[in-house]
Amino acid sequence: GLQPHANLRTLWIWGYNGESLPSWMMKNQLHCSLPNLMAIEIFCAANCNVTNLCSFGRLPHLQNLWLRELNSVEYIEEDEDDAPVMGEAISEVAPLFPSLEDLLLWDMPKLKGWRRDSRNTKGSARPPSFPRLNRLMLLQVGFEVVPDEFRGLSSLETLDIRNCERLKEIPEWIGDVTSLKGLEIHDCPKLMPLPKQIGNLPNLEEISIYGCRGAYAEWWRDPTLPDCPIKQLHNDKKWKRHNIWRHSLSCSKCR
């Protein structure tokens, strides 16, 4: 297909009708063909049958990545040579998505995870990822568990999860995302109790929880928890009753 100029900064693909993505996007070569990209949006590729997209992680200047209405995609990236070679320390490997600040995954019902492990690399060491990610939005995606690729986000301030009908678990490592200021989880009916580590996040200011009855946990009313700095809480009635240890409570549309 027609390949854009190498100096392209913004790539929008809307209403794409091809059955596969262009060759210049695939085979982990996007960072070679379009090294200066700063923003990518792929929207409504209804006829595209690819189950995994291309490797975005090596784009050095990519700040915004928005993927919407990609009905066939099961994984964002194919497993590639990201793992360190023999004798190479993780600290020596360049981070993936070094400049990404805003990530949106929206209406991707078949999405199973971030990376397809094609070389039996589960559990192997990975280079660091998303060192500058500030906002993460997961809307109507097929995840059952928030992927481990998001573990250890050092700059994340906003996490927004909505209408993820298959989502069952928020991993305990969310307690390591100490930069988090706002957490929204809406309409995830299968979500299990939230991990206690959320209550210890030092910078968390606002929580919004709706339509996630299974997410309620007894630790929410544990008097031994430290007085974390949450200023606003929008939630279901069940959570409101036991929220005596918060600084203040703002509850709208409680059921």
Summary of the structure (lengths in Angstrom):
residues: 255
radius of gyration: 19.5
end to end distance: 52.3
largest distance: 62.0
contacts: 764
relative contact order: 0.09
helix: 12%
strand: 24%
